[in-house]
Amino acid sequence: MEMTDDAFTGSWRDLEELEKRVRSRLLAVLSISPKVKLLEPRSLERSLGKAKRVIDKRK
């Protein structure tokens, strides 16, 4: 999960609590318990150009 600039308070405790809240909300809404990894702002690669369409050809 990419965080915003204002989410970095400098406290590990705050980051751990945020991670727990995100995991808990995903479990409540989607019924899955994923691993949550907090990343620095603007650290995820952005897609360039047009979105790619995926077609499921399974039978």
PyMOL commands that set and color helices and strands:
alter all, ss='L'
color gray80, all
select helices_A, chain A and resi 5-7+12-30
alter helices_A, ss='H'
color red, helices_A
deselect
rebuild
show_as cartoon
